[in-house]
Amino acid sequence: MARKRRIFTAAFKAKVALEAIKGLSTISELAQKYNLHPTQINLWKKQLLDGAEGVFEDGSQKSKSSSENDEPQAAELYEQIGRMKVELEWLKKKVAQHGE
């Protein structure tokens, strides 16, 4: 019978990775404590260390990257608004013609 795959929350992963970084217990002790494979703990530890610099990034840098991502979406929305305005004007003319 196949073993069911376990899913871990981000909070649990962070907790285990922080304990591994602190070094108060060895990786094998943590693996035994949390019933995990040591390789998994090392992977989470590496992910935490690689992503830690994102926590301290300047807010202006984050807003720049998010505004760059919003530009294509905004352009698409403006294009859609323009099409809808043209369609509305056309419909107004048709209604006026049939109303006479």
C-alpha positions in Angstrom: 0.0 0.0 0.0 1.4 3.4 -1.0 2.2 5.9 1.7 0.1 9.1 1.7 2.2 12.2 0.8 2.5 14.6 3.7 2.0 18.3 3.1 3.8 20.8 5.4 2.7 24.4 6.0 5.1 27.3 5.4 5.1 28.0 9.2 6.2 24.4 10.0 9.0 24.6 7.3 10.2 27.9 8.7 10.2 26.6 12.3 12.3 23.5 11.3 14.7 25.5 9.1 15.2 28.1 11.9 16.0 25.4 14.4 18.5 23.9 11.9 20.1 27.3 11.4 20.4 27.9 15.1 22.4 24.8 15.4 21.2 23.9 18.9 20.4 20.4 17.7 22.0 18.4 14.9 20.2 17.8 11.6 19.7 14.1 12.4 18.2 15.0 15.8 15.8 17.4 14.2 14.9 14.8 11.6 14.1 12.3 14.3 12.2 14.9 16.4 10.0 15.9 13.4 10.0 12.5 11.6 11.6 14.0 8.5 14.5 13.1 6.3 17.7 15.1 7.0 17.9 16.0 3.3 14.5 17.7 3.5 15.6 19.7 6.5 18.8 20.8 4.6 16.7 21.8 1.6 14.3 23.9 3.7 17.3 25.5 5.5 18.9 26.4 2.1 15.6 27.9 0.9 15.3 30.0 4.0 18.8 31.3 3.7 18.4 32.0 0.0 15.1 33.9 0.5 16.1 35.7 3.6 17.5 38.7 1.7 14.0 39.4 0.3 12.8 40.2 3.8 15.2 43.2 4.1 14.7 44.6 0.6 13.8 48.3 0.3 10.1 48.9 -0.2 10.8 51.1 -3.2 12.4 48.2 -5.0 9.4 46.0 -4.4 7.0 48.6 -5.7 9.1 49.1 -8.8 8.9 45.4 -9.7 5.2 45.2 -9.0 4.5 48.3 -11.1 6.5 46.8 -14.0 4.2 43.8 -13.8 1.1 45.9 -13.7 1.9 47.9 -16.9 0.8 45.1 -19.3 -2.4 44.6 -17.4 -3.1 48.3 -17.3 -2.5 48.6 -21.1 -4.9 45.7 -21.7 -7.5 47.3 -19.6 -7.2 50.7 -21.3 -7.5 48.9 -24.7 -10.7 47.2 -23.5 -12.2 50.5 -22.2 -11.5 52.0 -25.6 -13.3 49.2 -27.5 -16.2 49.4 -25.1 -16.6 53.2 -25.7 -16.6 52.7 -29.5 -19.2 50.0 -29.1 -21.3 52.2 -26.9 -21.3 55.0 -29.4 -22.2 52.7 -32.2 -25.1 51.3 -30.1 -26.3 54.8 -29.3 -26.4 55.7 -33.0 -28.3 52.5 -33.9 -30.9 53.1 -31.2 -31.3 56.7 -32.4 -31.9 55.6 -36.0 -34.5 53.0 -35.0 -36.2 55.3 -32.7 -37.1 57.9 -35.4 
